[in-house]
Amino acid sequence: MTEALALVVAYLLGSIPSGHLAGRAHGVDLRTMGSGNMGAANVFRSLGKKMGIAVLVADIAKGAAAVVVAGVLTDDPWPLVAGCVAVAGHIFPVWLRFRGGKGVATAAGVIVGLMPLVAAIVLPAWFVLVALTRYTSVGSIVTAAAAAPLAWALDYDRSYVALAGLMACAVLVKHRSNMVRLIQRRENRITLRRTPA
């Protein structure tokens, strides 16, 4: 029963629609703005820097909280399973008819909770890549792809490496259209200015 409870809590935490709630607080529906995505990048573009950072932190916290709660309630491998479930909850939230974000920040939170050494590398790398290129997708794609090799290099158990690889696959699949736009040089850059509603 505790394992099932941990997974239910993980899904519910992951499915909290931080971006959607931020939009509603400002009287807008993010599904009709910018990229139409519920993630922090679209919040950043549509509502400004402060709200974008707030949603980013909230989404990271969801993933970290999911694995911490699972760790309190259960033993391995259930916190790892809970991490996957939390990311799935973010991507497929029941509250938004299973149309959520791309899972990047929530996956980062899972890594913070389970693989802090990996997080200490990929999180700063994400910020550096985004600052240099002004493409959030570049930071997300590169750091997602790097997570599993880093977990292996830092001698984490194979189950942790597999978790990082599985989450990376989910993130990369959700970024298919971004990859196409990057190749075609049509990808939107992040800006500090608020997009008019």
MDTraj code that builds the backbone (N, CA, C; nanometers):
import mdtraj as md
import numpy as np

residues = "MET THR GLU ALA LEU ALA LEU VAL VAL ALA TYR LEU LEU GLY SER ILE PRO SER GLY HIS LEU ALA GLY ARG ALA HIS GLY VAL ASP LEU ARG THR MET GLY SER GLY ASN MET GLY ALA ALA ASN VAL PHE ARG SER LEU GLY LYS LYS MET GLY ILE ALA VAL LEU VAL ALA ASP ILE ALA LYS GLY ALA ALA ALA VAL VAL VAL ALA GLY VAL LEU THR ASP ASP PRO TRP PRO LEU VAL ALA GLY CYS VAL ALA VAL ALA GLY HIS ILE PHE PRO VAL TRP LEU ARG PHE ARG GLY GLY LYS GLY VAL ALA THR ALA ALA GLY VAL ILE VAL GLY LEU MET PRO LEU VAL ALA ALA ILE VAL LEU PRO ALA TRP PHE VAL LEU VAL ALA LEU THR ARG TYR THR SER VAL GLY SER ILE VAL THR ALA ALA ALA ALA ALA PRO LEU ALA TRP ALA LEU ASP TYR ASP ARG SER TYR VAL ALA LEU ALA GLY LEU MET ALA CYS ALA VAL LEU VAL LYS HIS ARG SER ASN MET VAL ARG LEU ILE GLN ARG ARG GLU ASN ARG ILE THR LEU ARG ARG THR PRO ALA".split()
xyz = np.array([
    [0.0819, -0.1218, 0.0000],
    [0.0000, 0.0000, 0.0000],
    [0.0849, 0.1263, 0.0000],
    [0.1958, 0.1255, 0.0748],
    [0.2787, 0.2458, 0.0798],
    [0.3417, 0.2753, -0.0559],
    [0.3750, 0.1688, -0.1314],
    [0.4313, 0.1894, -0.2652],
    [0.3292, 0.2568, -0.3562],
    [0.2044, 0.2072, -0.3510],
    [0.0986, 0.2666, -0.4333],
    [0.0743, 0.4113, -0.3925],
    [0.0741, 0.4379, -0.2619],
    [0.0546, 0.5743, -0.2129],
    [0.1660, 0.6659, -0.2623],
    [0.2901, 0.6162, -0.2586],
    [0.4032, 0.6964, -0.3046],
    [0.3890, 0.7336, -0.4522],
    [0.3405, 0.6403, -0.5322],
    [0.3259, 0.6667, -0.6752],
    [0.2103, 0.7625, -0.7032],
    [0.1020, 0.7481, -0.6273],
    [-0.0107, 0.8407, -0.6441],
    [0.0316, 0.9823, -0.6070],
    [0.1029, 0.9949, -0.4949],
    [0.1515, 1.1265, -0.4518],
    [0.2471, 1.1843, -0.5566],
    [0.3342, 1.0990, -0.6103],
    [0.4298, 1.1446, -0.7130],
    [0.3572, 1.1978, -0.8358],
    [0.2545, 1.1252, -0.8802],
    [0.1797, 1.1726, -0.9974],
    [0.1093, 1.3041, -0.9676],
    [0.0442, 1.3128, -0.8527],
    [-0.0292, 1.4346, -0.8192],
    [0.0645, 1.5546, -0.8060],
    [0.1815, 1.5317, -0.7459],
    [0.2786, 1.6402, -0.7361],
    [0.3255, 1.6827, -0.8755],
    [0.3612, 1.5848, -0.9569],
    [0.4086, 1.6151, -1.0915],
    [0.3041, 1.6846, -1.1762],
    [0.1771, 1.6523, -1.1510],
    [0.0695, 1.7061, -1.2348],
    [0.0223, 1.8452, -1.1945],
    [0.0780, 1.8994, -1.0850],
    [0.0404, 2.0367, -1.0476],
    [0.0771, 2.1299, -1.1625],
    [-0.0191, 2.1945, -1.2260],
    [0.0081, 2.2749, -1.3466],
    [0.0602, 2.4143, -1.3126],
    [0.1848, 2.4207, -1.2705],
    [0.2425, 2.5477, -1.2244],
    [0.2293, 2.6585, -1.3283],
    [0.2652, 2.6266, -1.4525],
    [0.2579, 2.7276, -1.5576],
    [0.1158, 2.7736, -1.5840],
    [0.0241, 2.6787, -1.5875],
    [-0.1164, 2.7125, -1.6117],
    [-0.1706, 2.8009, -1.4993],
    [-0.1356, 2.7661, -1.3756],
    [-0.1817, 2.8455, -1.2612],
    [-0.1230, 2.9864, -1.2655],
    [0.0039, 2.9971, -1.3078],
    [0.0662, 3.1298, -1.3194],
    [-0.0061, 3.2129, -1.4239],
    [-0.0421, 3.1495, -1.5349],
    [-0.1160, 3.2211, -1.6388],
    [-0.2522, 3.2660, -1.5911],
    [-0.3230, 3.1748, -1.5244],
    [-0.4564, 3.2087, -1.4748],
    [-0.4510, 3.3228, -1.3742],
    [-0.3435, 3.3256, -1.2928],
    [-0.3284, 3.4342, -1.1953],
    [-0.3133, 3.5693, -1.2645],
    [-0.2689, 3.5671, -1.3885],
    [-0.2535, 3.6903, -1.4676],
    [-0.3651, 3.7069, -1.5695],
    [-0.4689, 3.6251, -1.5576],
    [-0.5848, 3.6393, -1.6449],
    [-0.5655, 3.5909, -1.7869],
    [-0.4681, 3.5004, -1.8091],
    [-0.4448, 3.4498, -1.9440],
    [-0.4381, 3.2974, -1.9416],
    [-0.4584, 3.2380, -2.0569],
    [-0.4464, 3.0941, -2.0735],
    [-0.3225, 3.0681, -2.1579],
    [-0.2177, 3.0118, -2.0971],
    [-0.0919, 2.9917, -2.1677],
    [-0.1064, 2.9001, -2.2888],
    [-0.2112, 2.8196, -2.2919],
    [-0.2318, 2.7307, -2.4064],
    [-0.2618, 2.8083, -2.5336],
    [-0.2964, 2.9366, -2.5182],
    [-0.3268, 3.0208, -2.6347],
    [-0.2193, 3.1266, -2.6581],
    [-0.1076, 3.1155, -2.5857],
    [-0.0022, 3.2159, -2.5959],
    [0.1316, 3.1511, -2.6295],
    [0.2148, 3.2251, -2.6994],
    [0.3490, 3.1767, -2.7295],
    [0.3473, 3.0414, -2.7975],
    [0.4226, 2.9471, -2.7381],
    [0.4300, 2.8115, -2.7929],
    [0.3087, 2.7273, -2.7559],
    [0.2263, 2.7784, -2.6627],
    [0.1120, 2.7013, -2.6163],
    [0.1482, 2.5968, -2.5139],
    [0.2756, 2.5925, -2.4747],
    [0.3246, 2.4939, -2.3790],
    [0.3066, 2.5436, -2.2360],
    [0.2963, 2.4487, -2.1429],
    [0.2755, 2.4845, -2.0025],
    [0.4045, 2.5025, -1.9235],
    [0.5191, 2.4863, -1.9905],
    [0.6459, 2.4910, -1.9201],
    [0.6946, 2.6312, -1.8875],
    [0.8055, 2.6347, -1.8120],
    [0.8607, 2.7615, -1.7649],
    [0.9075, 2.8503, -1.8796],
    [0.9549, 2.7899, -1.9890],
    [1.0041, 2.8712, -2.1016],
    [0.8928, 2.9566, -2.1601],
    [0.7757, 2.8985, -2.1772],
    [0.6642, 2.9755, -2.2325],
    [0.6139, 3.0786, -2.1321],
    [0.6194, 3.0442, -2.0030],
    [0.5835, 3.1415, -1.8995],
    [0.6802, 3.2589, -1.9049],
    [0.8085, 3.2290, -1.9205],
    [0.9112, 3.3328, -1.9290],
    [0.8812, 3.4272, -2.0451],
    [0.8497, 3.3693, -2.1610],
    [0.8226, 3.4518, -2.2792],
    [0.6935, 3.5309, -2.2656],
    [0.5910, 3.4677, -2.2078],
    [0.4577, 3.5272, -2.2071],
    [0.4294, 3.6156, -2.0867],
    [0.4883, 3.5825, -1.9710],
    [0.4564, 3.6553, -1.8489],
    [0.5748, 3.7279, -1.7873],
    [0.6935, 3.7063, -1.8424],
    [0.8086, 3.7783, -1.7912],
    [0.9028, 3.6937, -1.7078],
    [1.0176, 3.7534, -1.6769],
    [1.1279, 3.6842, -1.6114],
    [1.0906, 3.6313, -1.4729],
    [1.0280, 3.7147, -1.3913],
    [0.9990, 3.6738, -1.2536],
    [0.9066, 3.5531, -1.2484],
    [0.8007, 3.5561, -1.3278],
    [0.7073, 3.4438, -1.3271],
    [0.7718, 3.3199, -1.3889],
    [0.8552, 3.3389, -1.4896],
    [0.9243, 3.2264, -1.5506],
    [1.0136, 3.1553, -1.4509],
    [1.0887, 3.2329, -1.3733],
    [1.1762, 3.1743, -1.2719],
    [1.0939, 3.1057, -1.1633],
    [0.9829, 3.1686, -1.1231],
    [0.8976, 3.1108, -1.0193],
    [0.8424, 2.9748, -1.0626],
    [0.7979, 2.9660, -1.1871],
    [0.7436, 2.8395, -1.2380],
    [0.8551, 2.7364, -1.2529],
    [0.9731, 2.7790, -1.2965],
    [1.0870, 2.6883, -1.3077],
    [1.1192, 2.6259, -1.1720],
    [1.1261, 2.7099, -1.0694],
    [1.1564, 2.6607, -0.9345],
    [1.0459, 2.5673, -0.8856],
    [0.9204, 2.6036, -0.9106],
    [0.8081, 2.5197, -0.8678],
    [0.8116, 2.3836, -0.9352],
    [0.8437, 2.3805, -1.0641],
    [0.8478, 2.2538, -1.1367],
    [0.9643, 2.1662, -1.0914],
    [1.0785, 2.2281, -1.0616],
    [1.1904, 2.1521, -1.0055],
    [1.1524, 2.0956, -0.8694],
    [1.0859, 2.1772, -0.7886],
    [1.0455, 2.1341, -0.6542],
    [0.9494, 2.0159, -0.6599],
    [0.8620, 2.0116, -0.7618],
    [0.7679, 1.8998, -0.7753],
    [0.8420, 1.7674, -0.7888],
    [0.9420, 1.7653, -0.8758],
    [1.0174, 1.6423, -0.8971],
    [1.0958, 1.6010, -0.7743],
    [1.1603, 1.6985, -0.7103],
    [1.2374, 1.6675, -0.5904],
    [1.1473, 1.6178, -0.4777],
    [1.0329, 1.6832, -0.4596],
    [0.9407, 1.6432, -0.3533],
    [0.8875, 1.5019, -0.3756],
    [0.8614, 1.4674, -0.5008],
    [0.8073, 1.3345, -0.5317],
    [0.9020, 1.2234, -0.4873],
    [1.0319, 1.2401, -0.5156],
    [1.1254, 1.1337, -0.4791],
    [1.1575, 1.1356, -0.3293],
    [1.1540, 1.2527, -0.2680],
    [1.1771, 1.2607, -0.1235],
    [1.0628, 1.1918, -0.0481],
    [0.9393, 1.2193, -0.0876],
    [0.8240, 1.1546, -0.0239],
    [0.8303, 1.0040, -0.0444],
    [0.8627, 0.9614, -0.1663],
    [0.8730, 0.8180, -0.1943],
    [0.9837, 0.7536, -0.1106],
    [1.0934, 0.8272, -0.0903],
    [1.2022, 0.7760, -0.0080],
    [1.1636, 0.7593, 0.1371],
    [1.0752, 0.8462, 0.1852],
    [1.0264, 0.8361, 0.3232],
    [0.9308, 0.7178, 0.3375],
    [0.8464, 0.6975, 0.2373],
    [0.7430, 0.5939, 0.2461],
    [0.7921, 0.4552, 0.2065],
    [0.8930, 0.4490, 0.1180],
    [0.9337, 0.3212, 0.0613],
    [1.0855, 0.3094, 0.0534],
    [1.1310, 0.1963, 0.0038],
    [1.2730, 0.1737, -0.0222],
    [1.2958, 0.1645, -0.1730],
    [1.4241, 0.1551, -0.2123],
    [1.4558, 0.1343, -0.3536],
    [1.3871, 0.0068, -0.4035],
    [1.3388, 0.0080, -0.5275],
    [1.3596, 0.1093, -0.6316],
    [1.2452, 0.2093, -0.6441],
    [1.1559, 0.2144, -0.5440],
    [1.0332, 0.2921, -0.5596],
    [1.0550, 0.4424, -0.5736],
    [1.1547, 0.5030, -0.5066],
    [1.1778, 0.6456, -0.5329],
    [1.2126, 0.6727, -0.6795],
    [1.2835, 0.5794, -0.7437],
    [1.3153, 0.5964, -0.8851],
    [1.1889, 0.5880, -0.9702],
    [1.1041, 0.4918, -0.9360],
    [0.9768, 0.4783, -1.0084],
    [0.8927, 0.6039, -0.9879],
    [0.8923, 0.6545, -0.8645],
    [0.8162, 0.7761, -0.8344],
    [0.8673, 0.8946, -0.9159],
    [0.9987, 0.8994, -0.9380],
    [1.0545, 1.0061, -1.0206],
    [0.9994, 1.0010, -1.1620],
    [0.9943, 0.8815, -1.2193],
    [0.9368, 0.8657, -1.3537],
    [0.7902, 0.9061, -1.3557],
    [0.7172, 0.8665, -1.2524],
    [0.5743, 0.8972, -1.2448],
    [0.5518, 1.0477, -1.2318],
    [0.6376, 1.1154, -1.1558],
    [0.6247, 1.2609, -1.1408],
    [0.6452, 1.3311, -1.2744],
    [0.7449, 1.2871, -1.3512],
    [0.7690, 1.3461, -1.4831],
    [0.6497, 1.3191, -1.5746],
    [0.5971, 1.1958, -1.5679],
    [0.4782, 1.1629, -1.6477],
    [0.3605, 1.2506, -1.6071],
    [0.3482, 1.2790, -1.4778],
    [0.2405, 1.3659, -1.4306],
    [0.2519, 1.5062, -1.4860],
    [0.3755, 1.5560, -1.4976],
    [0.3958, 1.6893, -1.5544],
    [0.3605, 1.6918, -1.7033],
    [0.4010, 1.5879, -1.7744],
    [0.3754, 1.5823, -1.9184],
    [0.2288, 1.5533, -1.9481],
    [0.1668, 1.4696, -1.8632],
    [0.0279, 1.4287, -1.8850],
    [-0.0578, 1.4576, -1.7614],
    [-0.0809, 1.5853, -1.7295],
    [-0.1580, 1.6190, -1.6096],
    [-0.3081, 1.5965, -1.6305],
    [-0.3687, 1.5273, -1.5369],
    [-0.5121, 1.4979, -1.5481],
    [-0.5941, 1.6264, -1.5494],
    [-0.5440, 1.7313, -1.4840],
    [-0.6184, 1.8572, -1.4722],
    [-0.6296, 1.9320, -1.6044],
    [-0.5397, 1.9039, -1.6985],
    [-0.5377, 1.9752, -1.8265],
    [-0.5593, 1.8785, -1.9428],
    [-0.6417, 1.7780, -1.9178],
    [-0.6726, 1.6774, -2.0209],
    [-0.5467, 1.6125, -2.0764],
    [-0.4513, 1.5899, -1.9846],
    [-0.3279, 1.5174, -2.0152],
    [-0.2391, 1.5899, -2.1175],
    [-0.2493, 1.7220, -2.1226],
    [-0.1633, 1.8016, -2.2108],
    [-0.0842, 1.9013, -2.1259],
    [0.0363, 1.8638, -2.0896],
    [0.1165, 1.9468, -2.0012],
    [0.2433, 1.9977, -2.0655],
    [0.3496, 2.0056, -1.9852],
    [0.4770, 2.0575, -2.0329],
    [0.5657, 1.9483, -2.0901],
    [0.6941, 1.9793, -2.1020],
    [0.7874, 1.8859, -2.1649],
    [0.8722, 1.8089, -2.0654],
    [0.8518, 1.8328, -1.9363],
    [0.9142, 1.7502, -1.8336],
    [1.0545, 1.7875, -1.7924],
    [1.1104, 1.8933, -1.8489],
    [1.2513, 1.9250, -1.8238],
    [1.2767, 1.9608, -1.6777],
    [1.2052, 2.0599, -1.6272],
    [1.2303, 2.1067, -1.4903],
    [1.1932, 2.0010, -1.3872],
    [1.0842, 1.9273, -1.4107],
    [1.0451, 1.8229, -1.3162],
    [1.1483, 1.7107, -1.3149],
    [1.2003, 1.6744, -1.4328],
    [1.3074, 1.5747, -1.4393],
    [1.4320, 1.6254, -1.3665],
    [1.4597, 1.7552, -1.3797],
    [1.5735, 1.8136, -1.3082],
    [1.5542, 1.8013, -1.1574],
    [1.4301, 1.8203, -1.1113],
    [1.4017, 1.8049, -0.9690],
    [1.4221, 1.6625, -0.9215],
    [1.3848, 1.5664, -1.0050],
    [1.4071, 1.4256, -0.9717],
    [1.5567, 1.3989, -0.9571],
    [1.6362, 1.4550, -1.0479],
    [1.7809, 1.4379, -1.0410],
    [1.8378, 1.5048, -0.9167],
    [1.7842, 1.6220, -0.8818],
    [1.8275, 1.6896, -0.7583],
    [1.8039, 1.5987, -0.6382],
    [1.6877, 1.5350, -0.6344],
    [1.6530, 1.4513, -0.5207],
    [1.7276, 1.3199, -0.5133],
    [1.7634, 1.2639, -0.6293],
    [1.8237, 1.1306, -0.6317],
    [1.9718, 1.1295, -0.6679],
    [2.0149, 1.2237, -0.7509],
    [2.1540, 1.2255, -0.7994],
    [2.2104, 1.3664, -0.7889],
    [2.2339, 1.4140, -0.6684],
    [2.2762, 1.5535, -0.6502],
    [2.4073, 1.5880, -0.7215],
    [2.4980, 1.4921, -0.7359],
    [2.6229, 1.5208, -0.8067],
    [2.5968, 1.5486, -0.9545],
    [2.5048, 1.4733, -1.0138],
    [2.4674, 1.4985, -1.1531],
    [2.3995, 1.6347, -1.1632],
    [2.3092, 1.6626, -1.0684],
    [2.2384, 1.7913, -1.0688],
    [2.3351, 1.9077, -1.0574],
    [2.4419, 1.8904, -0.9800],
    [2.5394, 1.9978, -0.9611],
    [2.6108, 2.0331, -1.0912],
    [2.6065, 1.9422, -1.1872],
    [2.6690, 1.9687, -1.3173],
    [2.5666, 2.0148, -1.4202],
    [2.4538, 1.9416, -1.4301],
    [2.3604, 1.9703, -1.5402],
    [2.2813, 2.0991, -1.5196],
    [2.2491, 2.1338, -1.3953],
    [2.1723, 2.2575, -1.3749],
    [2.2530, 2.3825, -1.4122],
    [2.3762, 2.3973, -1.3626],
    [2.4548, 2.5127, -1.4089],
    [2.4793, 2.5090, -1.5597],
    [2.4994, 2.3879, -1.6146],
    [2.5221, 2.3760, -1.7589],
    [2.4004, 2.4244, -1.8371],
    [2.2802, 2.3934, -1.7871],
    [2.1585, 2.4387, -1.8543],
    [2.1534, 2.5917, -1.8577],
    [2.1799, 2.6546, -1.7450],
    [2.1757, 2.8010, -1.7391],
    [2.2812, 2.8632, -1.8305],
    [2.4008, 2.8048, -1.8341],
    [2.5076, 2.8572, -1.9200],
    [2.4687, 2.8447, -2.0666],
    [2.4175, 2.7284, -2.1059],
    [2.3788, 2.7074, -2.2453],
    [2.2669, 2.8027, -2.2875],
    [2.1689, 2.8206, -2.1997],
    [2.0590, 2.9113, -2.2321],
    [2.1087, 3.0549, -2.2401],
    [2.1976, 3.0929, -2.1486],
    [2.2517, 3.2294, -2.1503],
    [2.3329, 3.2555, -2.2764],
    [2.4085, 3.1556, -2.3199],
    [2.4946, 3.1734, -2.4373],
    [2.4158, 3.1718, -2.5683],
    [2.3184, 3.0811, -2.5770],
    [2.2458, 3.0646, -2.7040],
    [2.1119, 3.1358, -2.7064],
    [2.0556, 3.1610, -2.5867],
    [1.9202, 3.2139, -2.5696],
    [1.8140, 3.1190, -2.6250],
    [1.8495, 2.9916, -2.6357],
    [1.7534, 2.8875, -2.6704],
    [1.7356, 2.7972, -2.5486],
    [1.6181, 2.7982, -2.4880],
    [1.5958, 2.7070, -2.3755],
    [1.5983, 2.5627, -2.4224],
    [1.5569, 2.5398, -2.5455],
    [1.5547, 2.4032, -2.5978],
    [1.6954, 2.3450, -2.6086],
    [1.7939, 2.4269, -2.6435],
    [1.9317, 2.3784, -2.6527],
    [1.9797, 2.3324, -2.5156],
    [1.9559, 2.4147, -2.4134],
    [1.9940, 2.3754, -2.2783],
    [1.9258, 2.2474, -2.2351],
    [1.7979, 2.2353, -2.2668],
    [1.7210, 2.1174, -2.2260],
    [1.7674, 1.9919, -2.2985],
    [1.7887, 2.0009, -2.4286],
    [1.8281, 1.8850, -2.5089],
    [1.9674, 1.8361, -2.4685],
    [2.0616, 1.9284, -2.4569],
    [2.2000, 1.8905, -2.4265],
    [2.2112, 1.8315, -2.2859],
    [2.1509, 1.8972, -2.1874],
    [2.1649, 1.8482, -2.0506],
    [2.0869, 1.7184, -2.0285],
    [1.9732, 1.7026, -2.0956],
    [1.8989, 1.5763, -2.0850],
    [1.9825, 1.4623, -2.1404],
    [2.0445, 1.4856, -2.2558],
    [2.1267, 1.3821, -2.3182],
    [2.2500, 1.3497, -2.2344],
    [2.2981, 1.4474, -2.1575],
    [2.4206, 1.4277, -2.0787],
    [2.3962, 1.3610, -1.9447],
    [2.2721, 1.3590, -1.8969],
    [2.2441, 1.3142, -1.7608],
    [2.2847, 1.1685, -1.7362],
    [2.2446, 1.0777, -1.8243],
    [2.2767, 0.9358, -1.8041],
    [2.4278, 0.9091, -1.8118],
    [2.4987, 0.9613, -1.9130],
    [2.6440, 0.9415, -1.9142],
    [2.7122, 0.9971, -1.7892],
    [2.6643, 1.1117, -1.7396],
    [2.7218, 1.1680, -1.6171],
    [2.6945, 1.0776, -1.4974],
    [2.5731, 1.0237, -1.4882],
    [2.5402, 0.9329, -1.3782],
    [2.6307, 0.8104, -1.3814],
    [2.6565, 0.7593, -1.5008],
    [2.7456, 0.6441, -1.5154],
    [2.8885, 0.6826, -1.4763],
    [2.9352, 0.7983, -1.5249],
    [3.0723, 0.8415, -1.4968],
    [3.0940, 0.8674, -1.3483],
    [2.9883, 0.9113, -1.2806],
    [2.9981, 0.9405, -1.1369],
    [2.9686, 0.8176, -1.0518],
    [2.9588, 0.7014, -1.1167],
    [2.9490, 0.5717, -1.0492],
    [2.8181, 0.5513, -0.9723],
    [2.7101, 0.6090, -1.0237],
    [2.5794, 0.5776, -0.9672],
    [2.5387, 0.4367, -1.0105],
    [2.4532, 0.3762, -0.9318],
    [2.4029, 0.2425, -0.9631],
    [2.3368, 0.2414, -1.1006],
    [2.3380, 0.1244, -1.1655],
    [2.2820, 0.1131, -1.3002],
    [2.1354, 0.1538, -1.3068],
    [2.0611, 0.1310, -1.1982],
    [1.9195, 0.1691, -1.1978],
    [1.9045, 0.3208, -1.2053],
    [1.9964, 0.3941, -1.1460],
    [1.9925, 0.5402, -1.1524],
    [2.0306, 0.5893, -1.2922],
    [2.1278, 0.5225, -1.3523],
    [2.1666, 0.5554, -1.4896],
    [2.0483, 0.5315, -1.5833],
    [1.9793, 0.4182, -1.5624],
    [1.8634, 0.3855, -1.6450],
    [1.7529, 0.4893, -1.6275],
    [1.7305, 0.5343, -1.5031],
    [1.6292, 0.6376, -1.4776],
    [1.6640, 0.7653, -1.5532],
    [1.7900, 0.8073, -1.5436],
    [1.8321, 0.9287, -1.6146],
    [1.8127, 0.9122, -1.7646],
    [1.8419, 0.7941, -1.8170],
    [1.8239, 0.7692, -1.9594],
    [1.6783, 0.7703, -2.0003],
    [1.5928, 0.7129, -1.9164],
    [1.4498, 0.7089, -1.9463],
    [1.3902, 0.8489, -1.9468],
    [1.4253, 0.9290, -1.8472],
    [1.3747, 1.0664, -1.8433],
    [1.4283, 1.1469, -1.9607],
    [1.5545, 1.1214, -1.9987],
    [1.6127, 1.1917, -2.1134],
    [1.5357, 1.1583, -2.2407],
    [1.4979, 1.0322, -2.2559],
    [1.4209, 0.9920, -2.3739],
    [1.2883, 1.0673, -2.3804],
    [1.2206, 1.0776, -2.2649],
    [1.0925, 1.1487, -2.2610],
    [1.1109, 1.2952, -2.2989],
    [1.2146, 1.3582, -2.2438],
    [1.2406, 1.4995, -2.2731],
    [1.2747, 1.5191, -2.4211],
    [1.3575, 1.4311, -2.4754],
    [1.3981, 1.4447, -2.6150],
    [1.2812, 1.4215, -2.7101],
    [1.1961, 1.3256, -2.6779],
    [1.0776, 1.3020, -2.7607],
    [0.9878, 1.4251, -2.7606],
    [0.9704, 1.4864, -2.6443],
    [0.8867, 1.6062, -2.6350],
    [0.9498, 1.7262, -2.7061],
    [1.0797, 1.7189, -2.7346],
    [1.1483, 1.8294, -2.8024],
    [1.1709, 1.8021, -2.9512],
    [1.0992, 1.7078, -3.0090],
    [1.1168, 1.6771, -3.1508],
    [1.0955, 1.8003, -3.2386],
    [0.9869, 1.8717, -3.2142],
    [0.9578, 1.9891, -3.2978],
    [1.0620, 2.0984, -3.2766],
    [1.1145, 2.1097, -3.1536],
    [1.2193, 2.2086, -3.1277],
    [1.3452, 2.1762, -3.2072],
    [1.3786, 2.0478, -3.2153],
    [1.4973, 2.0071, -3.2909],
    [1.4819, 2.0434, -3.4383],
    [1.3628, 2.0211, -3.4916],
    [1.3372, 2.0555, -3.6313],
    [1.3532, 2.2055, -3.6518],
    [1.2951, 2.2853, -3.5593],
    [1.3047, 2.4312, -3.5733],
    [1.4483, 2.4801, -3.5567],
    [1.5260, 2.4152, -3.4702],
    [1.6664, 2.4529, -3.4546],
    [1.7435, 2.4277, -3.5832],
    [1.7186, 2.3133, -3.6448],
    [1.7862, 2.2808, -3.7710],
    [1.7474, 2.3807, -3.8796],
    [1.6202, 2.4190, -3.8797],
    [1.5702, 2.5133, -3.9805],
    [1.5927, 2.6591, -3.9403],
    [1.6516, 2.6801, -3.8228],
    [1.6794, 2.8142, -3.7699],
    [1.5521, 2.8959, -3.7525],
    [1.4479, 2.8283, -3.7068],
    [1.3202, 2.8954, -3.6820],
    [1.2815, 2.8920, -3.5344],
    [1.3694, 2.8402, -3.4496],
    [1.3379, 2.8277, -3.3079],
    [1.3342, 2.9657, -3.2421],
    [1.2382, 2.9858, -3.1523],
    [1.2264, 3.1133, -3.0820],
    [1.3319, 3.1252, -2.9724],
    [1.3961, 3.2389, -2.9676],
    [1.4924, 3.2655, -2.8611],
    [1.4196, 3.3217, -2.7392],
    [1.4791, 3.3009, -2.6247],
    [1.4240, 3.3565, -2.5016],
    [1.4628, 3.5045, -2.4964],
    [1.3716, 3.5869, -2.4483],
    [1.3994, 3.7294, -2.4330],
    [1.3604, 3.7736, -2.2932],
    [1.4099, 3.8878, -2.2549],
    [1.3778, 3.9415, -2.1224],
    [1.2525, 4.0253, -2.1246],
    [1.2034, 4.0553, -2.2439],
    [1.0852, 4.1394, -2.2534],
    [0.9582, 4.0570, -2.2518],
    [0.8566, 4.1088, -2.1913],
    [0.7294, 4.0407, -2.1828],
    [0.6570, 4.0475, -2.3165],
    [0.6044, 3.9321, -2.3606],
    [0.5291, 3.9264, -2.4846],
    [0.3901, 3.9868, -2.4633],
    [0.3461, 4.0776, -2.5514],
    [0.2143, 4.1351, -2.5346],
    [0.1064, 4.0279, -2.5382],
    [0.0056, 4.0427, -2.4544],
    [-0.1040, 3.9451, -2.4516],
    [-0.1897, 3.9625, -2.5762],
])
top = md.Topology()
chain = top.add_chain()
for i, resn in enumerate(residues, 1):
    res = top.add_residue(resn, chain, resSeq=i)
    for name in ("N", "CA", "C"):
        top.add_atom(name, md.element.get_by_symbol(name[0]), res)
traj = md.Trajectory(xyz[None], top)
